[in-house]
Every structure is written in structure tokens, then in C-alpha cells.
Amino acid sequence: MAEPLKTEKPPSFETNLSRLDSIVRQLEEPDLPLEKALQLYEEGMRLSRDCQKQLEEAEGRVEILRKKTGGQMVPEPFQPDKSES
């Protein structure tokens, strides 16, 4: 019987952001060959999309707890303040 496929946990937001920062620094190097620059750019774009997706998922999970009458804590969906933009 075949073993079930082990799915690796995707990299954390912090890991992706750190790698993206590293890519940006490399792309700023003046002697970077074009082919390497294109590879880094493609990886950076993928990481950027992954980070954006992770942020959107986190935002969807954020809940604010507010105290109701009687001291009971209830979850309330997060509503970002549009005036801060």
C-alpha cells in the first residue's frame, strides 16, 4: 500500500517577506545579469502574491472581542476603519 503524500506546510508570511526583501536587495545590485534578474523578479512576484493572499486570509480571520451586557465576550467580525487609508 502506498504511503499518503505528506503535504509540506507553506512558508510563513514572515519567511516569504524576508525572502522578498532579499530579492529586492539583489535586484538593486548594478552588476546583476539579466537572466538572474528575471528569475528573481518572477520569484518576487510569486512571493508578493503569496504574501497578499496570506494577509487577506489573516484579515478574514481577525475578530474583535467586545464585552456585552453581563460580561460575556462574543466574537464580532473585523471591520477595518476606511478613514485610515
C-alpha positions, 0 to 999 in steps of 0.5 A: 500500500502506498504511503499518503503524500505528506503535504509540506506546510507553506512558508510563513508570511514572515519567511516569504517577506524576508525572502522578498526583501532579499530579492529586492536587495539583489535586484538593486545590485548594478552588476546583476545579469539579466537572466538572474534578474528575471528569475528573481523578479518572477520569484518576487512576484510569486512571493508578493502574491503569496504574501497578499493572499496570506494577509487577506486570509489573516484579515478574514480571520481577525475578530474583535472581542467586545464585552456585552451586557453581563460580561460575556465576550462574543466574537464580532467580525473585523471591520477595518476603519476606511478613514485610515487609508 
